[in-house]
Amino acid sequence: MKLSDLGEFGLIHRIAKQFAYDDGSRNTGIGDDCAVIAQDDERFSLVTTDMLIEDRHFLLSRIKAWELGHKSLAVNLSDIAAMGGKPQYAFLSLGLPGHMELNWLDEFFLGVKNLCSHSQTQLLGGDTTRSPERLVINFMIIGTVGVSHIKRRSMAQVGDILCVTDTLGDSIGGLHLLSVDADLDSDAQYLINRHHQPWPHLEEGQWLAHSPAVHAMMDVSDGVASDIHRIMGQASVGARIQVDQVPISDTLGRVGQKFGWATHELALGGGEDYCLMLTVNPRDFKTLAHDFWEHFGRPLYPIGEIVPPNEGLSYWQNGQAIHFLGEGFDHFK
């Protein structure tokens, strides 16, 4: 069997089986957005790492240096947000081709510095090495969360309402537009900016973590169609997604109509939205959604519900079950 046959998450599961610890500690590793390490009786440390590789995750010719610095940090901070945590420290490792311009690197670090400042994260070190051809970027982030506030994927319960904290699909729309050989209008540029400049929902994650109505939480990095399987697997539940309730921005709607995109399918199967997906006790959803609107000025969008595991994953539109082919992003397929 080849890696391309196994896929990213098959590989992760294969590795996780070799490193399952039953030592009585409260530490947990593979299976959530962050590793969780017990500090004391009141707090956990959160640790996450993510790698970006030129021509796989970004095109140097299509992204500004400061945008790449911002994005490479943002995608890691999003993992901290997904568990209701607060970021503290960052470590950055770079594989650098010898032809990199110093001015470009200065601009890259400006993007990193600005987001570090915004998120109150300290860059404390890392590593550098020469890369033979392509730029490689790897961040590790350490954060913290209260023991009573941490949100895990395994905490989803049957009957929960499945929600997201923002519209979906803008980023994948922007990615598609990067290959368009034509003059792009302001709508198109907005979507490209959403792809290049994601903002992790740190404040939203910390706010939601304080609500007992919120059960499970994760970020939308590979697309809802893929990411929902992570919750289903960890919590041993199924999910029913209402396709006609999936929120898309007016901008994506206009651009999608212009290019003939199936925008709701794009929104579900795309990735890199970096908003949060969560499950909420149905009795408390209306109150939570109202308070979320009051605090953040936008809706908490319901997109489905958690169902018993024997029902698996299904997609519904206008009250009818439909066939959906989108699988989300997989690094090895």
Contacts in CASP RR format, 6 or more apart in sequence:
PFRMAT RR
TARGET T0000
AUTHOR 0000-0000-0000
METHOD contacts of the structure
MODEL  1
MKLSDLGEFGLIHRIAKQFAYDDGSRNTGIGDDCAVIAQDDERFSLVTTD
MLIEDRHFLLSRIKAWELGHKSLAVNLSDIAAMGGKPQYAFLSLGLPGHM
ELNWLDEFFLGVKNLCSHSQTQLLGGDTTRSPERLVINFMIIGTVGVSHI
KRRSMAQVGDILCVTDTLGDSIGGLHLLSVDADLDSDAQYLINRHHQPWP
HLEEGQWLAHSPAVHAMMDVSDGVASDIHRIMGQASVGARIQVDQVPISD
TLGRVGQKFGWATHELALGGGEDYCLMLTVNPRDFKTLAHDFWEHFGRPL
YPIGEIVPPNEGLSYWQNGQAIHFLGEGFDHFK
3 11 0 8 1.000
3 332 0 8 1.000
4 332 0 8 1.000
4 333 0 8 1.000
6 14 0 8 1.000
6 332 0 8 1.000
7 330 0 8 1.000
7 331 0 8 1.000
7 332 0 8 1.000
7 333 0 8 1.000
8 330 0 8 1.000
8 331 0 8 1.000
8 332 0 8 1.000
8 333 0 8 1.000
9 229 0 8 1.000
9 230 0 8 1.000
9 330 0 8 1.000
11 332 0 8 1.000
12 30 0 8 1.000
12 31 0 8 1.000
15 30 0 8 1.000
16 30 0 8 1.000
16 31 0 8 1.000
19 30 0 8 1.000
21 27 0 8 1.000
25 38 0 8 1.000
26 36 0 8 1.000
26 38 0 8 1.000
26 44 0 8 1.000
27 35 0 8 1.000
27 36 0 8 1.000
27 37 0 8 1.000
27 38 0 8 1.000
28 35 0 8 1.000
28 36 0 8 1.000
28 152 0 8 1.000
29 35 0 8 1.000
29 36 0 8 1.000
31 153 0 8 1.000
31 230 0 8 1.000
31 234 0 8 1.000
32 82 0 8 1.000
32 83 0 8 1.000
32 152 0 8 1.000
32 153 0 8 1.000
32 154 0 8 1.000
32 218 0 8 1.000
32 234 0 8 1.000
33 48 0 8 1.000
33 78 0 8 1.000
33 79 0 8 1.000
33 80 0 8 1.000
33 82 0 8 1.000
33 83 0 8 1.000
33 153 0 8 1.000
33 218 0 8 1.000
33 219 0 8 1.000
34 46 0 8 1.000
34 47 0 8 1.000
34 48 0 8 1.000
34 79 0 8 1.000
34 80 0 8 1.000
34 82 0 8 1.000
34 83 0 8 1.000
34 143 0 8 1.000
35 46 0 8 1.000
35 47 0 8 1.000
35 48 0 8 1.000
36 44 0 8 1.000
36 45 0 8 1.000
36 46 0 8 1.000
36 83 0 8 1.000
36 150 0 8 1.000
37 44 0 8 1.000
37 45 0 8 1.000
37 46 0 8 1.000
37 47 0 8 1.000
38 44 0 8 1.000
38 45 0 8 1.000
39 45 0 8 1.000
39 144 0 8 1.000
41 147 0 8 1.000
42 146 0 8 1.000
42 147 0 8 1.000
43 144 0 8 1.000
43 145 0 8 1.000
43 146 0 8 1.000
43 147 0 8 1.000
44 144 0 8 1.000
44 145 0 8 1.000
44 146 0 8 1.000
44 147 0 8 1.000
44 150 0 8 1.000
45 142 0 8 1.000
45 143 0 8 1.000
45 144 0 8 1.000
46 79 0 8 1.000
46 80 0 8 1.000
46 83 0 8 1.000
46 85 0 8 1.000
46 141 0 8 1.000
46 142 0 8 1.000
46 143 0 8 1.000
46 144 0 8 1.000
46 145 0 8 1.000
47 140 0 8 1.000
47 141 0 8 1.000
47 142 0 8 1.000
47 143 0 8 1.000
48 76 0 8 1.000
48 79 0 8 1.000
48 80 0 8 1.000
48 140 0 8 1.000
48 141 0 8 1.000
49 76 0 8 1.000
49 138 0 8 1.000
49 139 0 8 1.000
49 140 0 8 1.000
49 141 0 8 1.000
50 72 0 8 1.000
50 75 0 8 1.000
50 76 0 8 1.000
50 79 0 8 1.000
50 138 0 8 1.000
50 139 0 8 1.000
51 136 0 8 1.000
51 137 0 8 1.000
51 138 0 8 1.000
52 58 0 8 1.000
52 68 0 8 1.000
52 71 0 8 1.000
52 72 0 8 1.000
52 75 0 8 1.000
52 136 0 8 1.000
52 137 0 8 1.000
52 138 0 8 1.000
53 134 0 8 1.000
53 135 0 8 1.000
53 136 0 8 1.000
53 137 0 8 1.000
54 60 0 8 1.000
54 134 0 8 1.000
54 135 0 8 1.000
54 136 0 8 1.000
55 134 0 8 1.000
56 331 0 8 1.000
58 68 0 8 1.000
58 71 0 8 1.000
59 178 0 8 1.000
60 68 0 8 1.000
60 135 0 8 1.000
62 178 0 8 1.000
63 71 0 8 1.000
63 196 0 8 1.000
64 107 0 8 1.000
64 196 0 8 1.000
65 104 0 8 1.000
65 105 0 8 1.000
65 107 0 8 1.000
65 108 0 8 1.000
65 110 0 8 1.000
65 111 0 8 1.000
66 107 0 8 1.000
66 108 0 8 1.000
66 110 0 8 1.000
66 111 0 8 1.000
66 114 0 8 1.000
67 111 0 8 1.000
67 196 0 8 1.000
67 197 0 8 1.000
68 108 0 8 1.000
68 137 0 8 1.000
68 196 0 8 1.000
69 108 0 8 1.000
69 109 0 8 1.000
69 111 0 8 1.000
69 112 0 8 1.000
69 115 0 8 1.000
69 137 0 8 1.000
70 111 0 8 1.000
70 112 0 8 1.000
70 114 0 8 1.000
70 115 0 8 1.000
70 197 0 8 1.000
71 196 0 8 1.000
71 197 0 8 1.000
71 198 0 8 1.000
72 112 0 8 1.000
72 137 0 8 1.000
72 139 0 8 1.000
73 90 0 8 1.000
73 111 0 8 1.000
73 112 0 8 1.000
73 115 0 8 1.000
73 116 0 8 1.000
73 119 0 8 1.000
73 121 0 8 1.000
73 139 0 8 1.000
74 115 0 8 1.000
74 197 0 8 1.000
74 198 0 8 1.000
74 199 0 8 1.000
74 200 0 8 1.000
74 274 0 8 1.000
75 139 0 8 1.000
75 198 0 8 1.000
75 200 0 8 1.000
75 221 0 8 1.000
75 272 0 8 1.000
75 274 0 8 1.000
76 90 0 8 1.000
76 139 0 8 1.000
76 140 0 8 1.000
76 141 0 8 1.000
77 87 0 8 1.000
77 115 0 8 1.000
77 119 0 8 1.000
77 121 0 8 1.000
77 141 0 8 1.000
77 200 0 8 1.000
77 202 0 8 1.000
78 198 0 8 1.000
78 200 0 8 1.000
78 201 0 8 1.000
78 219 0 8 1.000
78 221 0 8 1.000
78 274 0 8 1.000
79 141 0 8 1.000
79 219 0 8 1.000
80 86 0 8 1.000
80 87 0 8 1.000
80 141 0 8 1.000
80 143 0 8 1.000
80 200 0 8 1.000
80 202 0 8 1.000
81 200 0 8 1.000
81 201 0 8 1.000
81 202 0 8 1.000
81 204 0 8 1.000
81 205 0 8 1.000
81 206 0 8 1.000
81 219 0 8 1.000
81 276 0 8 1.000
82 151 0 8 1.000
82 205 0 8 1.000
82 217 0 8 1.000
82 218 0 8 1.000
82 219 0 8 1.000
82 276 0 8 1.000
83 145 0 8 1.000
83 150 0 8 1.000
83 151 0 8 1.000
83 152 0 8 1.000
83 209 0 8 1.000
83 217 0 8 1.000
84 145 0 8 1.000
84 149 0 8 1.000
84 150 0 8 1.000
84 151 0 8 1.000
84 205 0 8 1.000
84 206 0 8 1.000
84 208 0 8 1.000
84 209 0 8 1.000
84 217 0 8 1.000
85 143 0 8 1.000
85 144 0 8 1.000
85 145 0 8 1.000
85 146 0 8 1.000
85 149 0 8 1.000
85 150 0 8 1.000
85 202 0 8 1.000
85 205 0 8 1.000
85 206 0 8 1.000
85 209 0 8 1.000
86 120 0 8 1.000
86 143 0 8 1.000
86 144 0 8 1.000
86 145 0 8 1.000
86 202 0 8 1.000
86 206 0 8 1.000
87 119 0 8 1.000
87 120 0 8 1.000
87 121 0 8 1.000
87 141 0 8 1.000
87 142 0 8 1.000
87 143 0 8 1.000
87 202 0 8 1.000
88 121 0 8 1.000
88 122 0 8 1.000
88 142 0 8 1.000
88 143 0 8 1.000
88 144 0 8 1.000
89 121 0 8 1.000
89 122 0 8 1.000
89 123 0 8 1.000
89 124 0 8 1.000
89 141 0 8 1.000
89 142 0 8 1.000
89 143 0 8 1.000
90 116 0 8 1.000
90 121 0 8 1.000
90 122 0 8 1.000
90 123 0 8 1.000
90 124 0 8 1.000
90 125 0 8 1.000
90 139 0 8 1.000
90 140 0 8 1.000
90 141 0 8 1.000
90 142 0 8 1.000
91 123 0 8 1.000
91 124 0 8 1.000
91 125 0 8 1.000
91 126 0 8 1.000
91 139 0 8 1.000
91 140 0 8 1.000
91 141 0 8 1.000
91 142 0 8 1.000
92 112 0 8 1.000
92 123 0 8 1.000
92 125 0 8 1.000
92 126 0 8 1.000
92 137 0 8 1.000
92 138 0 8 1.000
92 139 0 8 1.000
93 126 0 8 1.000
93 127 0 8 1.000
93 128 0 8 1.000
93 129 0 8 1.000
93 137 0 8 1.000
93 138 0 8 1.000
93 139 0 8 1.000
93 140 0 8 1.000
94 127 0 8 1.000
94 128 0 8 1.000
94 129 0 8 1.000
94 135 0 8 1.000
94 136 0 8 1.000
94 137 0 8 1.000
94 138 0 8 1.000
95 128 0 8 1.000
95 129 0 8 1.000
95 130 0 8 1.000
95 131 0 8 1.000
95 135 0 8 1.000
95 136 0 8 1.000
95 137 0 8 1.000
96 105 0 8 1.000
96 128 0 8 1.000
96 129 0 8 1.000
96 130 0 8 1.000
96 131 0 8 1.000
96 135 0 8 1.000
97 130 0 8 1.000
97 131 0 8 1.000
97 132 0 8 1.000
97 133 0 8 1.000
97 134 0 8 1.000
97 135 0 8 1.000
98 130 0 8 1.000
100 135 0 8 1.000
112 123 0 8 1.000
113 123 0 8 1.000
115 121 0 8 1.000
116 122 0 8 1.000
116 123 0 8 1.000
119 200 0 8 1.000
119 202 0 8 1.000
121 141 0 8 1.000
145 209 0 8 1.000
149 209 0 8 1.000
149 210 0 8 1.000
150 209 0 8 1.000
151 205 0 8 1.000
151 208 0 8 1.000
151 209 0 8 1.000
151 214 0 8 1.000
151 215 0 8 1.000
151 216 0 8 1.000
151 217 0 8 1.000
151 278 0 8 1.000
152 216 0 8 1.000
152 217 0 8 1.000
152 234 0 8 1.000
153 216 0 8 1.000
153 217 0 8 1.000
153 218 0 8 1.000
153 230 0 8 1.000
153 231 0 8 1.000
153 233 0 8 1.000
153 234 0 8 1.000
153 235 0 8 1.000
154 216 0 8 1.000
154 234 0 8 1.000
154 235 0 8 1.000
155 215 0 8 1.000
155 216 0 8 1.000
155 235 0 8 1.000
155 279 0 8 1.000
156 215 0 8 1.000
156 216 0 8 1.000
156 231 0 8 1.000
156 234 0 8 1.000
156 235 0 8 1.000
156 237 0 8 1.000
156 279 0 8 1.000
156 306 0 8 1.000
157 215 0 8 1.000
157 235 0 8 1.000
157 237 0 8 1.000
157 279 0 8 1.000
157 281 0 8 1.000
157 306 0 8 1.000
158 237 0 8 1.000
158 238 0 8 1.000
158 306 0 8 1.000
158 307 0 8 1.000
158 308 0 8 1.000
159 282 0 8 1.000
159 305 0 8 1.000
159 306 0 8 1.000
159 307 0 8 1.000
160 215 0 8 1.000
160 216 0 8 1.000
160 279 0 8 1.000
160 280 0 8 1.000
160 281 0 8 1.000
160 282 0 8 1.000
160 305 0 8 1.000
160 306 0 8 1.000
161 279 0 8 1.000
161 280 0 8 1.000
161 281 0 8 1.000
161 282 0 8 1.000
161 285 0 8 1.000
161 302 0 8 1.000
161 304 0 8 1.000
161 305 0 8 1.000
161 306 0 8 1.000
162 228 0 8 1.000
162 239 0 8 1.000
162 241 0 8 1.000
162 277 0 8 1.000
162 278 0 8 1.000
162 279 0 8 1.000
162 302 0 8 1.000
162 303 0 8 1.000
162 304 0 8 1.000
162 305 0 8 1.000
162 306 0 8 1.000
163 277 0 8 1.000
163 278 0 8 1.000
163 279 0 8 1.000
163 280 0 8 1.000
163 285 0 8 1.000
163 289 0 8 1.000
163 300 0 8 1.000
163 301 0 8 1.000
163 302 0 8 1.000
163 303 0 8 1.000
164 220 0 8 1.000
164 224 0 8 1.000
164 247 0 8 1.000
164 273 0 8 1.000
164 275 0 8 1.000
164 276 0 8 1.000
164 277 0 8 1.000
164 278 0 8 1.000
164 301 0 8 1.000
164 303 0 8 1.000
165 201 0 8 1.000
165 204 0 8 1.000
165 205 0 8 1.000
165 208 0 8 1.000
165 275 0 8 1.000
165 276 0 8 1.000
165 277 0 8 1.000
165 278 0 8 1.000
165 292 0 8 1.000
165 296 0 8 1.000
165 300 0 8 1.000
165 301 0 8 1.000
166 201 0 8 1.000
166 247 0 8 1.000
166 273 0 8 1.000
166 275 0 8 1.000
166 298 0 8 1.000
166 301 0 8 1.000
167 247 0 8 1.000
167 248 0 8 1.000
167 249 0 8 1.000
167 252 0 8 1.000
167 267 0 8 1.000
167 273 0 8 1.000
167 275 0 8 1.000
167 301 0 8 1.000
168 220 0 8 1.000
168 223 0 8 1.000
168 224 0 8 1.000
168 246 0 8 1.000
168 247 0 8 1.000
168 248 0 8 1.000
168 267 0 8 1.000
168 268 0 8 1.000
168 270 0 8 1.000
168 273 0 8 1.000
168 275 0 8 1.000
169 248 0 8 1.000
169 249 0 8 1.000
169 252 0 8 1.000
169 263 0 8 1.000
169 266 0 8 1.000
169 267 0 8 1.000
169 270 0 8 1.000
169 271 0 8 1.000
169 273 0 8 1.000
170 190 0 8 1.000
170 191 0 8 1.000
170 194 0 8 1.000
170 195 0 8 1.000
170 249 0 8 1.000
170 251 0 8 1.000
170 252 0 8 1.000
170 273 0 8 1.000
171 191 0 8 1.000
171 194 0 8 1.000
171 195 0 8 1.000
171 198 0 8 1.000
171 270 0 8 1.000
171 271 0 8 1.000
171 272 0 8 1.000
171 273 0 8 1.000
171 274 0 8 1.000
172 195 0 8 1.000
172 266 0 8 1.000
172 267 0 8 1.000
172 269 0 8 1.000
172 270 0 8 1.000
172 271 0 8 1.000
172 272 0 8 1.000
173 191 0 8 1.000
173 195 0 8 1.000
173 252 0 8 1.000
173 255 0 8 1.000
173 256 0 8 1.000
173 261 0 8 1.000
173 266 0 8 1.000
174 188 0 8 1.000
174 191 0 8 1.000
174 192 0 8 1.000
174 194 0 8 1.000
174 195 0 8 1.000
175 195 0 8 1.000
175 272 0 8 1.000
176 259 0 8 1.000
176 261 0 8 1.000
177 184 0 8 1.000
177 188 0 8 1.000
177 191 0 8 1.000
177 192 0 8 1.000
177 255 0 8 1.000
178 192 0 8 1.000
178 195 0 8 1.000
180 188 0 8 1.000
184 192 0 8 1.000
187 251 0 8 1.000
187 254 0 8 1.000
187 255 0 8 1.000
188 255 0 8 1.000
190 251 0 8 1.000
191 251 0 8 1.000
191 252 0 8 1.000
191 255 0 8 1.000
195 272 0 8 1.000
198 272 0 8 1.000
198 273 0 8 1.000
198 274 0 8 1.000
199 274 0 8 1.000
200 219 0 8 1.000
200 274 0 8 1.000
201 219 0 8 1.000
201 274 0 8 1.000
201 275 0 8 1.000
201 276 0 8 1.000
203 296 0 8 1.000
204 275 0 8 1.000
204 276 0 8 1.000
204 292 0 8 1.000
204 296 0 8 1.000
205 217 0 8 1.000
205 276 0 8 1.000
207 292 0 8 1.000
207 295 0 8 1.000
207 296 0 8 1.000
208 214 0 8 1.000
208 217 0 8 1.000
208 276 0 8 1.000
208 278 0 8 1.000
208 292 0 8 1.000
209 217 0 8 1.000
211 284 0 8 1.000
211 288 0 8 1.000
212 281 0 8 1.000
213 280 0 8 1.000
213 281 0 8 1.000
213 283 0 8 1.000
213 284 0 8 1.000
213 285 0 8 1.000
213 287 0 8 1.000
213 288 0 8 1.000
214 278 0 8 1.000
214 279 0 8 1.000
214 280 0 8 1.000
214 288 0 8 1.000
215 278 0 8 1.000
215 279 0 8 1.000
215 280 0 8 1.000
215 281 0 8 1.000
216 231 0 8 1.000
216 234 0 8 1.000
216 235 0 8 1.000
216 278 0 8 1.000
216 279 0 8 1.000
217 276 0 8 1.000
217 277 0 8 1.000
217 278 0 8 1.000
217 279 0 8 1.000
218 227 0 8 1.000
218 230 0 8 1.000
218 231 0 8 1.000
218 276 0 8 1.000
218 277 0 8 1.000
218 278 0 8 1.000
219 227 0 8 1.000
219 274 0 8 1.000
219 275 0 8 1.000
219 276 0 8 1.000
219 277 0 8 1.000
220 227 0 8 1.000
220 271 0 8 1.000
220 273 0 8 1.000
220 274 0 8 1.000
220 275 0 8 1.000
220 276 0 8 1.000
220 277 0 8 1.000
221 227 0 8 1.000
221 271 0 8 1.000
221 272 0 8 1.000
221 273 0 8 1.000
221 274 0 8 1.000
221 329 0 8 1.000
222 270 0 8 1.000
222 271 0 8 1.000
222 328 0 8 1.000
222 329 0 8 1.000
222 330 0 8 1.000
223 268 0 8 1.000
223 269 0 8 1.000
223 270 0 8 1.000
223 271 0 8 1.000
223 272 0 8 1.000
223 273 0 8 1.000
223 328 0 8 1.000
223 329 0 8 1.000
224 241 0 8 1.000
224 246 0 8 1.000
224 267 0 8 1.000
224 268 0 8 1.000
224 269 0 8 1.000
224 277 0 8 1.000
224 303 0 8 1.000
225 268 0 8 1.000
225 269 0 8 1.000
225 270 0 8 1.000
225 324 0 8 1.000
225 326 0 8 1.000
225 327 0 8 1.000
225 328 0 8 1.000
226 269 0 8 1.000
226 271 0 8 1.000
226 327 0 8 1.000
226 328 0 8 1.000
226 329 0 8 1.000
226 330 0 8 1.000
227 277 0 8 1.000
228 239 0 8 1.000
228 241 0 8 1.000
228 277 0 8 1.000
228 313 0 8 1.000
229 313 0 8 1.000
231 237 0 8 1.000
231 239 0 8 1.000
231 277 0 8 1.000
231 279 0 8 1.000
231 306 0 8 1.000
232 238 0 8 1.000
232 239 0 8 1.000
232 309 0 8 1.000
232 312 0 8 1.000
232 313 0 8 1.000
235 306 0 8 1.000
236 309 0 8 1.000
237 306 0 8 1.000
237 307 0 8 1.000
237 308 0 8 1.000
237 309 0 8 1.000
238 306 0 8 1.000
238 307 0 8 1.000
238 308 0 8 1.000
238 309 0 8 1.000
238 311 0 8 1.000
238 312 0 8 1.000
238 313 0 8 1.000
239 304 0 8 1.000
239 305 0 8 1.000
239 306 0 8 1.000
239 307 0 8 1.000
239 312 0 8 1.000
239 313 0 8 1.000
239 314 0 8 1.000
240 304 0 8 1.000
240 305 0 8 1.000
240 307 0 8 1.000
240 311 0 8 1.000
240 313 0 8 1.000
240 314 0 8 1.000
240 315 0 8 1.000
240 316 0 8 1.000
241 268 0 8 1.000
241 303 0 8 1.000
241 304 0 8 1.000
241 313 0 8 1.000
241 314 0 8 1.000
241 315 0 8 1.000
241 316 0 8 1.000
242 302 0 8 1.000
242 303 0 8 1.000
242 304 0 8 1.000
242 316 0 8 1.000
242 317 0 8 1.000
243 264 0 8 1.000
243 265 0 8 1.000
243 268 0 8 1.000
243 315 0 8 1.000
243 316 0 8 1.000
243 317 0 8 1.000
243 322 0 8 1.000
243 324 0 8 1.000
244 264 0 8 1.000
244 317 0 8 1.000
244 318 0 8 1.000
245 301 0 8 1.000
245 302 0 8 1.000
245 303 0 8 1.000
245 304 0 8 1.000
246 264 0 8 1.000
246 267 0 8 1.000
246 268 0 8 1.000
246 301 0 8 1.000
246 303 0 8 1.000
247 267 0 8 1.000
247 299 0 8 1.000
247 301 0 8 1.000
247 303 0 8 1.000
248 263 0 8 1.000
248 264 0 8 1.000
248 267 0 8 1.000
252 263 0 8 1.000
252 266 0 8 1.000
252 267 0 8 1.000
253 263 0 8 1.000
255 261 0 8 1.000
256 263 0 8 1.000
256 266 0 8 1.000
257 263 0 8 1.000
265 324 0 8 1.000
265 325 0 8 1.000
265 326 0 8 1.000
268 315 0 8 1.000
268 324 0 8 1.000
268 326 0 8 1.000
269 326 0 8 1.000
269 327 0 8 1.000
269 328 0 8 1.000
269 329 0 8 1.000
270 328 0 8 1.000
270 329 0 8 1.000
271 328 0 8 1.000
271 329 0 8 1.000
272 329 0 8 1.000
279 306 0 8 1.000
280 288 0 8 1.000
280 300 0 8 1.000
282 305 0 8 1.000
285 302 0 8 1.000
288 300 0 8 1.000
289 299 0 8 1.000
289 300 0 8 1.000
289 302 0 8 1.000
292 298 0 8 1.000
292 299 0 8 1.000
292 300 0 8 1.000
293 299 0 8 1.000
293 300 0 8 1.000
314 321 0 8 1.000
315 321 0 8 1.000
315 322 0 8 1.000
315 323 0 8 1.000
315 324 0 8 1.000
316 322 0 8 1.000
END
